Amino acid sequence: MNSEPDDDFGLLSEADLAELDRILDDRSGGCYGAPALHGMLVASVIGPEPIPTEQLLRSALTPGDRVASDIEDFPESAWVEEKVDEWLHRIDRVFREQPRAFAPLVYQLKLDEGDATPDPQAWCRGFLDGMEYHEEDWNPFFKSRNGFGILAPILLSAHGGQWEMEDIPNPFENLDLTADQICEVVQVSILGIESFWKRYHQDPGSTQMIQEPGRNEPCFCGSGKKYKHCCGLVA
């Protein structure tokens, strides 16, 4: 296993990411890549229950026109499983030790030369895929105050900026956000989700634990800022 630098942001090395992305793209028929897998792994780490590694691999290595089934052996299968386990460990470590250093993998694979614009769509789709595995277990989050508002940037980004919920107003309709700003909002959303489940697991029976702090109270992510100036910006 590779060494773990303090500034890895919960990511693998660039070489490992490039090779993993190549394998995922090939095995899934272009349906999954490293950004989407990272999103799913983050949902497993910070969500209500971990997703079994076997299920993570099945989802990421199965072409979109097929139902996820047992993983077929292929030359790099042991290496992929090793890297997924390593990545889960790195993600878990960054959220335990320095959650605000976390960074989602939001690069776009087919950029024009010289264009470094981030694209969070694949990452957000992967995160939502991860949520679906323990779908019912996410109910406490959705029932909490502002839970849906915290998830909204991820929902919007997963659908390419299109708001697909006709019965719910688009909270970002009047905002003209750049791609970098959208990625920052997604990152704050993840901090809010992670903090919710951390508090919920400490005391799942307490209604206080499943509500967001008041606007002028300290933010639950530990930044020291008021909630309205930190994770409350999303909600």
Accessible surface in RSA format (square Angstrom, percent):
REM  Atomic radii and reference values for relative SASA: ProtOr
REM  Chains: A
REM  Algorithm: Lee & Richards
REM  Probe-radius: 1.40
REM  Slices: 20
REM RES _ NUM      All-atoms   Total-Side   Main-Chain    Non-polar    All polar
REM                ABS   REL    ABS   REL    ABS   REL    ABS   REL    ABS   REL
RES MET A   1   141.62  73.3  71.82  47.5  69.80 166.2  60.38  51.3  81.24 107.6
RES ASN A   2    60.86  42.0  50.74  49.0  10.12  24.4  17.29  41.6  43.57  42.1
RES SER A   3    96.49  81.5  76.62 102.3  19.87  45.8  55.45 118.1  41.04  57.5
RES GLU A   4    55.38  31.8  32.27  24.4  23.11  55.0  17.17  33.2  38.20  31.2
RES PRO A   5    65.38  47.7  52.95  48.3  12.44  45.2  65.21  53.8   0.18   1.1
RES ASP A   6   136.94  95.9 113.37 112.8  23.56  55.7  38.52  90.7  98.41  98.1
RES ASP A   7    99.07  69.4  89.15  88.7   9.92  23.5  33.84  79.7  65.22  65.0
RES ASP A   8    15.61  10.9   5.75   5.7   9.86  23.3  12.31  29.0   3.31   3.3
RES PHE A   9    91.24  45.6  90.16  55.8   1.08   2.8  90.37  54.8   0.88   2.5
RES GLY A  10     0.00   0.0   0.00   N/A   0.00   0.0   0.00   0.0   0.00   0.0
RES LEU A  11    27.94  15.6  27.78  19.9   0.16   0.4  27.78  19.5   0.16   0.4
RES LEU A  12     9.36   5.2   0.00   0.0   9.36  23.5   0.70   0.5   8.66  23.3
RES SER A  13    47.57  40.2  34.04  45.4  13.53  31.2  43.87  93.4   3.69   5.2
RES GLU A  14   153.71  88.2 144.16 109.1   9.56  22.8  59.18 114.5  94.53  77.2
RES ALA A  15    77.41  71.2  60.64  93.6  16.77  38.1  69.97  98.5   7.44  19.7
RES ASP A  16    17.33  12.1  17.21  17.1   0.12   0.3   0.12   0.3  17.21  17.2
RES LEU A  17    15.07   8.4  15.07  10.8   0.00   0.0  15.07  10.6   0.00   0.0
RES ALA A  18    65.28  60.0  51.24  79.1  14.04  31.9  58.86  82.9   6.42  17.0
RES GLU A  19    61.80  35.5  59.23  44.8   2.57   6.1  26.49  51.2  35.31  28.8
RES LEU A  20     0.00   0.0   0.00   0.0   0.00   0.0   0.00   0.0   0.00   0.0
RES ASP A  21    15.56  10.9  15.56  15.5   0.00   0.0   2.42   5.7  13.15  13.1
RES ARG A  22   118.45  49.7 111.06  56.6   7.39  17.6  72.10  98.5  46.35  28.1
RES ILE A  23     3.18   1.8   2.23   1.7   0.95   2.3   3.18   2.3   0.00   0.0
RES LEU A  24     0.74   0.4   0.74   0.5   0.00   0.0   0.74   0.5   0.00   0.0
RES ASP A  25    67.21  47.1  65.82  65.5   1.38   3.3   7.88  18.6  59.33  59.2
RES ASP A  26   101.03  70.8  78.82  78.5  22.21  52.5  18.42  43.4  82.62  82.4
RES ARG A  27    76.48  32.1  65.01  33.1  11.47  27.3   9.64  13.2  66.84  40.5
RES SER A  28     0.02   0.0   0.00   0.0   0.02   0.0   0.00   0.0   0.02   0.0
RES GLY A  29    59.93  73.9   0.00   N/A  59.93  73.9  32.11  88.1  27.82  62.3
RES GLY A  30    50.97  62.9   0.00   N/A  50.97  62.9  17.40  47.7  33.57  75.2
RES CYS A  31    69.93  52.9  38.36  42.8  31.56  74.2  18.98  48.1  50.94  54.9
RES TYR A  32    24.44  11.4  19.65  11.2   4.80  12.5  23.55  17.7   0.90   1.1
RES GLY A  33    10.47  12.9   0.00   N/A  10.47  12.9   5.68  15.6   4.79  10.7
RES ALA A  34     0.00   0.0   0.00   0.0   0.00   0.0   0.00   0.0   0.00   0.0
RES PRO A  35     4.59   3.3   4.59   4.2   0.00   0.0   4.59   3.8   0.00   0.0
RES ALA A  36     7.38   6.8   7.38  11.4   0.00   0.0   7.38  10.4   0.00   0.0
RES LEU A  37     0.79   0.4   0.79   0.6   0.00   0.0   0.79   0.6   0.00   0.0
RES HIS A  38     0.00   0.0   0.00   0.0   0.00   0.0   0.00   0.0   0.00   0.0
RES GLY A  39     0.00   0.0   0.00   N/A   0.00   0.0   0.00   0.0   0.00   0.0
RES MET A  40     7.62   3.9   7.62   5.0   0.00   0.0   6.02   5.1   1.60   2.1
RES LEU A  41     0.00   0.0   0.00   0.0   0.00   0.0   0.00   0.0   0.00   0.0
RES VAL A  42     0.00   0.0   0.00   0.0   0.00   0.0   0.00   0.0   0.00   0.0
RES ALA A  43     3.37   3.1   0.16   0.2   3.21   7.3   0.19   0.3   3.18   8.4
RES SER A  44     4.10   3.5   3.01   4.0   1.09   2.5   0.12   0.3   3.97   5.6
RES VAL A  45    41.26  27.2  11.89  10.8  29.37  70.8  17.91  15.6  23.36  63.3
RES ILE A  46     7.42   4.2   0.75   0.6   6.67  16.1   5.51   4.0   1.92   5.2
RES GLY A  47     6.81   8.4   0.00   N/A   6.81   8.4   0.03   0.1   6.78  15.2
RES PRO A  48    11.41   8.3   6.38   5.8   5.03  18.3   6.38   5.3   5.03  31.3
RES GLU A  49    86.19  49.5  83.91  63.5   2.28   5.4  17.76  34.3  68.43  55.9
RES PRO A  50    96.53  70.4  88.38  80.6   8.16  29.6  88.38  73.0   8.16  50.7
RES ILE A  51     8.77   5.0   3.31   2.5   5.46  13.2   3.31   2.4   5.46  14.8
RES PRO A  52    66.82  48.7  55.25  50.4  11.57  42.0  66.69  55.1   0.13   0.8
RES THR A  53    39.92  28.4  33.59  34.1   6.33  15.1  15.81  21.2  24.11  36.5
RES GLU A  54    96.79  55.6  91.51  69.2   5.28  12.6  31.62  61.2  65.17  53.2
RES GLN A  55    32.19  18.0  31.87  23.3   0.32   0.8   3.54   7.5  28.65  21.7
RES LEU A  56     0.06   0.0   0.06   0.0   0.00   0.0   0.06   0.0   0.00   0.0
RES LEU A  57    11.71   6.5  11.71   8.4   0.00   0.0  11.71   8.2   0.00   0.0
RES ARG A  58    49.23  20.7  48.54  24.7   0.69   1.6   3.04   4.2  46.19  28.0
RES SER A  59    27.84  23.5  17.58  23.5  10.25  23.6  11.52  24.5  16.32  22.9
RES ALA A  60     0.40   0.4   0.40   0.6   0.00   0.0   0.40   0.6   0.00   0.0
RES LEU A  61    16.96   9.4   7.06   5.0   9.90  24.9   7.09   5.0   9.87  26.6
RES THR A  62    19.64  14.0  12.70  12.9   6.94  16.5   6.54   8.8  13.10  19.8
RES PRO A  63    28.97  21.1  27.81  25.3   1.16   4.2  27.81  23.0   1.16   7.2
RES GLY A  64    58.91  72.6   0.00   N/A  58.91  72.6  28.80  79.0  30.11  67.4
RES ASP A  65   132.70  93.0  89.49  89.1  43.21 102.2  52.45 123.5  80.25  80.0
RES ARG A  66   127.22  53.4 108.35  55.2  18.87  44.9  48.77  66.7  78.45  47.5
RES VAL A  67   134.50  88.5 120.67 109.2  13.83  33.3 125.80 109.3   8.70  23.6
RES ALA A  68    40.73  37.4  20.40  31.5  20.32  46.2  20.40  28.7  20.32  53.8
RES SER A  69    56.90  48.1  47.77  63.8   9.13  21.0  42.50  90.5  14.40  20.2
RES ASP A  70   115.39  80.8 103.87 103.4  11.52  27.2  35.06  82.5  80.33  80.1
RES ILE A  71    56.97  32.4  28.79  21.4  28.19  67.9  33.93  24.4  23.04  62.5
RES GLU A  72   105.54  60.6  95.86  72.5   9.68  23.0  43.59  84.3  61.95  50.6
RES ASP A  73   137.10  96.0 109.16 108.6  27.94  66.1  34.35  80.8 102.75 102.5
RES PHE A  74    16.07   8.0   3.52   2.2  12.55  32.7  11.03   6.7   5.04  14.4
RES PRO A  75   135.44  98.7  91.63  83.5  43.81 159.3 104.97  86.7  30.47 189.4
RES GLU A  76    51.51  29.6  48.93  37.0   2.58   6.2  22.63  43.8  28.88  23.6
RES SER A  77    31.49  26.6  26.69  35.6   4.80  11.1  12.85  27.4  18.64  26.1
RES ALA A  78    78.37  72.1  67.49 104.1  10.88  24.8  73.54 103.6   4.83  12.8
RES TRP A  79    71.08  28.5  66.55  32.2   4.52  10.6  51.40  27.4  19.68  31.9
RES VAL A  80     0.87   0.6   0.87   0.8   0.00   0.0   0.87   0.8   0.00   0.0
RES GLU A  81    84.04  48.2  83.97  63.5   0.06   0.2  10.27  19.9  73.76  60.2
RES GLU A  82    77.93  44.7  71.42  54.0   6.50  15.5  31.95  61.8  45.98  37.5
RES LYS A  83     9.68   4.7   9.68   5.9   0.00   0.0   3.05   2.7   6.63   7.1
RES VAL A  84     0.14   0.1   0.14   0.1   0.00   0.0   0.14   0.1   0.00   0.0
RES ASP A  85    64.58  45.2  58.30  58.0   6.28  14.9  24.40  57.4  40.18  40.1
RES GLU A  86     0.15   0.1   0.15   0.1   0.00   0.0   0.00   0.0   0.15   0.1
RES TRP A  87     0.00   0.0   0.00   0.0   0.00   0.0   0.00   0.0   0.00   0.0
RES LEU A  88    30.57  17.0  29.35  21.0   1.22   3.1  29.70  20.9   0.87   2.3
RES HIS A  89    78.98  43.2  72.82  50.6   6.16  15.8  47.85  49.3  31.13  36.2
RES ARG A  90     4.55   1.9   4.55   2.3   0.00   0.0   0.00   0.0   4.55   2.8
RES ILE A  91     0.00   0.0   0.00   0.0   0.00   0.0   0.00   0.0   0.00   0.0
RES ASP A  92    53.26  37.3  53.18  52.9   0.07   0.2  12.09  28.4  41.17  41.1
RES ARG A  93    31.11  13.1  31.11  15.9   0.00   0.0  15.13  20.7  15.98   9.7
RES VAL A  94    10.04   6.6   8.26   7.5   1.78   4.3  10.04   8.7   0.00   0.0
RES PHE A  95     6.53   3.3   6.03   3.7   0.50   1.3   6.32   3.8   0.21   0.6
RES ARG A  96   140.08  58.8 108.25  55.2  31.84  75.8  64.51  88.2  75.57  45.8
RES GLU A  97   115.40  66.3  80.33  60.8  35.07  83.5  38.19  73.9  77.21  63.0
RES GLN A  98   107.57  60.2 105.61  77.2   1.95   4.7  28.83  61.4  78.74  59.7
RES PRO A  99    28.44  20.7  28.33  25.8   0.11   0.4  28.33  23.4   0.11   0.7
RES ARG A 100   101.91  42.8  82.48  42.0  19.43  46.3  36.81  50.3  65.10  39.5
RES ALA A 101    23.17  21.3  11.75  18.1  11.42  26.0  20.75  29.2   2.42   6.4
RES PHE A 102     0.20   0.1   0.10   0.1   0.09   0.2   0.10   0.1   0.09   0.3
RES ALA A 103    30.02  27.6  30.02  46.3   0.00   0.0  30.02  42.3   0.00   0.0
RES PRO A 104    13.17   9.6   5.29   4.8   7.88  28.6   5.29   4.4   7.88  49.0
RES LEU A 105    12.81   7.1  11.79   8.4   1.02   2.6  12.81   9.0   0.00   0.0
RES VAL A 106    21.60  14.2  18.82  17.0   2.77   6.7  18.95  16.5   2.64   7.2
RES TYR A 107    77.45  36.2  68.77  39.1   8.68  22.6  66.00  49.6  11.45  14.1
RES GLN A 108    72.44  40.5  65.22  47.7   7.22  17.2  11.43  24.3  61.01  46.3
RES LEU A 109    95.60  53.2  61.20  43.8  34.40  86.5  63.77  44.8  31.83  85.7
RES LYS A 110   186.79  91.1 161.96  99.4  24.83  59.1 111.40 100.3  75.39  80.3
RES LEU A 111    58.93  32.8  32.09  23.0  26.84  67.5  33.83  23.8  25.10  67.5
RES ASP A 112   113.38  79.4 104.17 103.7   9.22  21.8  30.45  71.7  82.93  82.7
RES GLU A 113   185.04 106.2 144.49 109.3  40.55  96.5  66.53 128.7 118.51  96.8
RES GLY A 114    83.54 103.0   0.00   N/A  83.54 103.0  43.89 120.4  39.65  88.8
RES ASP A 115    58.52  41.0  46.89  46.7  11.63  27.5  19.52  45.9  39.00  38.9
RES ALA A 116    92.06  84.6  65.29 100.8  26.77  60.9  70.18  98.8  21.89  58.0
RES THR A 117    62.36  44.4  56.39  57.2   5.98  14.2  37.84  50.8  24.52  37.1
RES PRO A 118    24.47  17.8  19.26  17.6   5.21  18.9  21.14  17.5   3.33  20.7
RES ASP A 119    45.18  31.6  42.08  41.9   3.10   7.3   8.80  20.7  36.38  36.3
RES PRO A 120    13.34   9.7  13.34  12.2   0.00   0.0  13.34  11.0   0.00   0.0
RES GLN A 121    46.48  26.0  46.40  33.9   0.08   0.2   8.08  17.2  38.40  29.1
RES ALA A 122    44.33  40.8  40.80  63.0   3.53   8.0  43.29  61.0   1.04   2.8
RES TRP A 123     0.00   0.0   0.00   0.0   0.00   0.0   0.00   0.0   0.00   0.0
RES CYS A 124     0.00   0.0   0.00   0.0   0.00   0.0   0.00   0.0   0.00   0.0
RES ARG A 125   130.85  54.9 129.11  65.8   1.73   4.1  38.31  52.4  92.53  56.1
RES GLY A 126     0.31   0.4   0.00   N/A   0.31   0.4   0.30   0.8   0.01   0.0
RES PHE A 127     0.00   0.0   0.00   0.0   0.00   0.0   0.00   0.0   0.00   0.0
RES LEU A 128    30.00  16.7  29.23  20.9   0.77   1.9  29.28  20.6   0.72   1.9
RES ASP A 129    54.47  38.2  47.24  47.0   7.23  17.1   9.09  21.4  45.38  45.3
RES GLY A 130     2.49   3.1   0.00   N/A   2.49   3.1   0.30   0.8   2.19   4.9
RES MET A 131    13.88   7.2  13.13   8.7   0.75   1.8  13.22  11.2   0.66   0.9
RES GLU A 132   116.01  66.6 102.62  77.6  13.39  31.9  31.78  61.5  84.23  68.8
RES TYR A 133    93.67  43.7  65.64  37.3  28.03  72.9  43.96  33.0  49.71  61.3
RES HIS A 134    38.03  20.8  33.20  23.1   4.83  12.4  29.66  30.6   8.37   9.7
RES GLU A 135   118.48  68.0 113.36  85.8   5.12  12.2  35.20  68.1  83.28  68.0
RES GLU A 136   142.46  81.8 133.68 101.1   8.78  20.9  48.15  93.1  94.31  77.0
RES ASP A 137    62.39  43.7  55.63  55.4   6.77  16.0  10.51  24.7  51.89  51.7
RES TRP A 138     4.02   1.6   4.02   1.9   0.00   0.0   1.29   0.7   2.73   4.4
RES ASN A 139    67.36  46.4  67.11  64.9   0.24   0.6   7.88  19.0  59.47  57.5
RES PRO A 140    29.31  21.4  26.09  23.8   3.22  11.7  29.29  24.2   0.02   0.1
RES PHE A 141     0.00   0.0   0.00   0.0   0.00   0.0   0.00   0.0   0.00   0.0
RES PHE A 142    83.98  42.0  64.54  40.0  19.44  50.6  64.67  39.2  19.31  55.3
RES LYS A 143   166.37  81.2 131.92  80.9  34.45  82.0  86.60  77.9  79.77  85.0
RES SER A 144     8.59   7.3   0.00   0.0   8.59  19.8   1.35   2.9   7.24  10.1
RES ARG A 145   117.22  49.2 105.50  53.8  11.71  27.9  61.69  84.3  55.53  33.7
RES ASN A 146    57.46  39.6  42.29  40.9  15.17  36.5   7.01  16.9  50.45  48.8
RES GLY A 147     0.43   0.5   0.00   N/A   0.43   0.5   0.00   0.0   0.43   1.0
RES PHE A 148    57.54  28.8  56.03  34.7   1.51   3.9  56.03  34.0   1.51   4.3
RES GLY A 149    19.55  24.1   0.00   N/A  19.55  24.1  16.01  43.9   3.54   7.9
RES ILE A 150     1.45   0.8   1.45   1.1   0.00   0.0   1.45   1.0   0.00   0.0
RES LEU A 151     2.89   1.6   2.89   2.1   0.00   0.0   2.89   2.0   0.00   0.0
RES ALA A 152     0.55   0.5   0.55   0.8   0.00   0.0   0.55   0.8   0.00   0.0
RES PRO A 153     4.18   3.0   2.36   2.2   1.82   6.6   3.95   3.3   0.23   1.4
RES ILE A 154     0.00   0.0   0.00   0.0   0.00   0.0   0.00   0.0   0.00   0.0
RES LEU A 155    20.18  11.2  19.63  14.0   0.56   1.4  19.88  14.0   0.31   0.8
RES LEU A 156    23.73  13.2  23.21  16.6   0.53   1.3  23.73  16.7   0.00   0.0
RES SER A 157     9.20   7.8   1.76   2.4   7.44  17.1   6.72  14.3   2.48   3.5
RES ALA A 158     2.20   2.0   1.42   2.2   0.78   1.8   1.42   2.0   0.78   2.1
RES HIS A 159    70.65  38.6  59.19  41.1  11.45  29.3  36.00  37.1  34.65  40.3
RES GLY A 160    44.86  55.3   0.00   N/A  44.86  55.3  20.69  56.8  24.17  54.1
RES GLY A 161    44.82  55.3   0.00   N/A  44.82  55.3  24.05  66.0  20.78  46.5
RES GLN A 162   121.00  67.7 119.36  87.2   1.64   3.9  36.39  77.5  84.61  64.2
RES TRP A 163    49.15  19.7  18.28   8.8  30.87  72.5  18.58   9.9  30.57  49.6
RES GLU A 164   113.78  65.3  81.61  61.7  32.17  76.6  35.62  68.9  78.16  63.8
RES MET A 165    62.72  32.5  56.81  37.6   5.92  14.1  56.89  48.4   5.84   7.7
RES GLU A 166   183.16 105.2 141.24 106.9  41.92  99.8  63.87 123.5 119.29  97.4
RES ASP A 167   127.56  89.3  90.69  90.3  36.86  87.2  50.88 119.8  76.67  76.5
RES ILE A 168    62.19  35.4  59.24  44.1   2.95   7.1  59.75  43.0   2.44   6.6
RES PRO A 169   112.94  82.3  96.83  88.3  16.11  58.6 108.51  89.6   4.44  27.6
RES ASN A 170    36.10  24.9  25.20  24.3  10.90  26.3   7.55  18.2  28.55  27.6
RES PRO A 171    71.66  52.2  37.53  34.2  34.12 124.0  50.41  41.6  21.25 132.0
RES PHE A 172    24.88  12.4  18.46  11.4   6.41  16.7  18.46  11.2   6.41  18.4
RES GLU A 173   129.57  74.4 101.30  76.6  28.27  67.3  29.64  57.3  99.92  81.6
RES ASN A 174   145.30 100.2 109.98 106.3  35.32  85.0  38.05  91.6 107.25 103.7
RES LEU A 175    99.78  55.6  80.59  57.7  19.18  48.2  82.81  58.2  16.97  45.7
RES ASP A 176   144.26 101.1 115.96 115.4  28.30  66.9  41.20  97.0 103.06 102.8
RES LEU A 177    55.92  31.1  35.82  25.6  20.09  50.5  36.19  25.4  19.73  53.1
RES THR A 178    79.33  56.4  71.08  72.1   8.25  19.7  75.67 101.6   3.66   5.5
RES ALA A 179    33.05  30.4  22.44  34.6  10.61  24.1  24.75  34.8   8.31  22.0
RES ASP A 180    85.96  60.2  83.95  83.6   2.01   4.8  22.40  52.7  63.56  63.4
RES GLN A 181    77.71  43.5  77.16  56.4   0.55   1.3  18.65  39.7  59.07  44.8
RES ILE A 182    56.09  31.9  55.84  41.6   0.25   0.6  56.09  40.4   0.00   0.0
RES CYS A 183    13.15   9.9  12.00  13.4   1.15   2.7  12.24  31.0   0.91   1.0
RES GLU A 184   107.85  61.9 105.96  80.2   1.88   4.5  38.20  73.9  69.65  56.9
RES VAL A 185    32.90  21.6  31.83  28.8   1.07   2.6  32.90  28.6   0.00   0.0
RES VAL A 186     0.00   0.0   0.00   0.0   0.00   0.0   0.00   0.0   0.00   0.0
RES GLN A 187    46.93  26.2  46.93  34.3   0.00   0.0   6.05  12.9  40.87  31.0
RES VAL A 188    38.31  25.2  37.82  34.2   0.49   1.2  37.82  32.9   0.49   1.3
RES SER A 189     0.11   0.1   0.00   0.0   0.11   0.3   0.11   0.2   0.00   0.0
RES ILE A 190     0.00   0.0   0.00   0.0   0.00   0.0   0.00   0.0   0.00   0.0
RES LEU A 191     7.49   4.2   7.10   5.1   0.39   1.0   7.10   5.0   0.39   1.1
RES GLY A 192     0.37   0.5   0.00   N/A   0.37   0.5   0.37   1.0   0.00   0.0
RES ILE A 193     0.00   0.0   0.00   0.0   0.00   0.0   0.00   0.0   0.00   0.0
RES GLU A 194    16.14   9.3  14.77  11.2   1.36   3.2   3.88   7.5  12.25  10.0
RES SER A 195     5.21   4.4   4.75   6.3   0.46   1.1   2.92   6.2   2.29   3.2
RES PHE A 196     0.00   0.0   0.00   0.0   0.00   0.0   0.00   0.0   0.00   0.0
RES TRP A 197     4.02   1.6   4.02   1.9   0.00   0.0   4.02   2.1   0.00   0.0
RES LYS A 198    92.00  44.9  83.61  51.3   8.39  20.0  65.52  59.0  26.48  28.2
RES ARG A 199    40.16  16.9  40.16  20.5   0.00   0.0  33.27  45.5   6.89   4.2
RES TYR A 200    41.41  19.3  41.41  23.6   0.00   0.0  15.53  11.7  25.88  31.9
RES HIS A 201    99.26  54.2  75.49  52.5  23.77  60.8  58.51  60.3  40.75  47.4
RES GLN A 202   130.20  72.8  92.55  67.6  37.65  89.6  42.46  90.4  87.74  66.5
RES ASP A 203    60.05  42.1  58.60  58.3   1.45   3.4  12.84  30.2  47.22  47.1
RES PRO A 204    78.18  57.0  64.76  59.0  13.42  48.8  64.94  53.6  13.24  82.3
RES GLY A 205    71.50  88.2   0.00   N/A  71.50  88.2  40.58 111.3  30.92  69.3
RES SER A 206    27.88  23.6  19.42  25.9   8.46  19.5  15.94  33.9  11.94  16.7
RES THR A 207   100.27  71.3  96.36  97.7   3.91   9.3  65.59  88.1  34.69  52.4
RES GLN A 208   141.13  78.9 131.96  96.4   9.17  21.8  40.34  85.9 100.79  76.4
RES MET A 209    56.89  29.5  56.41  37.3   0.48   1.1  55.68  47.3   1.21   1.6
RES ILE A 210    36.01  20.5  36.01  26.8   0.00   0.0  36.01  25.9   0.00   0.0
RES GLN A 211    83.24  46.5  79.31  58.0   3.92   9.3   7.52  16.0  75.71  57.4
RES GLU A 212     3.65   2.1   0.03   0.0   3.62   8.6   0.13   0.3   3.52   2.9
RES PRO A 213    24.16  17.6  13.00  11.9  11.16  40.6  20.87  17.2   3.29  20.4
RES GLY A 214    26.56  32.8   0.00   N/A  26.56  32.8  24.82  68.1   1.74   3.9
RES ARG A 215   158.29  66.5 151.82  77.4   6.47  15.4  63.63  87.0  94.66  57.4
RES ASN A 216    93.26  64.3  77.12  74.5  16.14  38.9  25.51  61.4  67.75  65.5
RES GLU A 217    88.83  51.0  87.17  65.9   1.65   3.9  31.48  60.9  57.35  46.8
RES PRO A 218   103.25  75.3  94.64  86.3   8.62  31.3  96.79  79.9   6.47  40.2
RES CYS A 219     8.07   6.1   0.00   0.0   8.07  19.0   0.00   0.0   8.07   8.7
RES PHE A 220    32.99  16.5   4.20   2.6  28.79  74.9  15.19   9.2  17.80  50.9
RES CYS A 221    17.90  13.5   2.01   2.2  15.88  37.3   7.34  18.6  10.56  11.4
RES GLY A 222    68.06  83.9   0.00   N/A  68.06  83.9  36.57 100.4  31.49  70.5
RES SER A 223    34.56  29.2   2.39   3.2  32.17  74.1   6.95  14.8  27.62  38.7
RES GLY A 224    71.34  88.0   0.00   N/A  71.34  88.0  37.31 102.4  34.04  76.2
RES LYS A 225   109.36  53.3 102.81  63.1   6.54  15.6  63.66  57.3  45.70  48.7
RES LYS A 226    98.43  48.0  94.89  58.2   3.54   8.4  51.66  46.5  46.77  49.8
RES TYR A 227     7.43   3.5   7.43   4.2   0.00   0.0   7.43   5.6   0.00   0.0
RES LYS A 228    54.42  26.5  47.30  29.0   7.12  17.0   8.17   7.4  46.25  49.3
RES HIS A 229   109.77  60.0  98.41  68.4  11.35  29.0  67.33  69.4  42.44  49.4
RES CYS A 230     9.06   6.9   4.00   4.5   5.06  11.9   4.49  11.4   4.57   4.9
RES CYS A 231     1.47   1.1   1.09   1.2   0.38   0.9   0.90   2.3   0.57   0.6
RES GLY A 232    12.85  15.9   0.00   N/A  12.85  15.9   0.98   2.7  11.87  26.6
RES LEU A 233   132.46  73.8 101.01  72.3  31.44  79.0 105.00  73.7  27.46  73.9
RES VAL A 234    15.37  10.1   2.77   2.5  12.60  30.4   4.89   4.3  10.48  28.4
RES ALA A 235    54.40  50.0   3.28   5.1  51.12 116.3  16.63  23.4  37.77 100.1
END  Absolute sums over single chains surface
CHAIN  1 A    12348.2       9724.7       2623.5       6210.2       6138.0
END  Absolute sums over all chains
TOTAL         12348.2       9724.7       2623.5       6210.2       6138.0
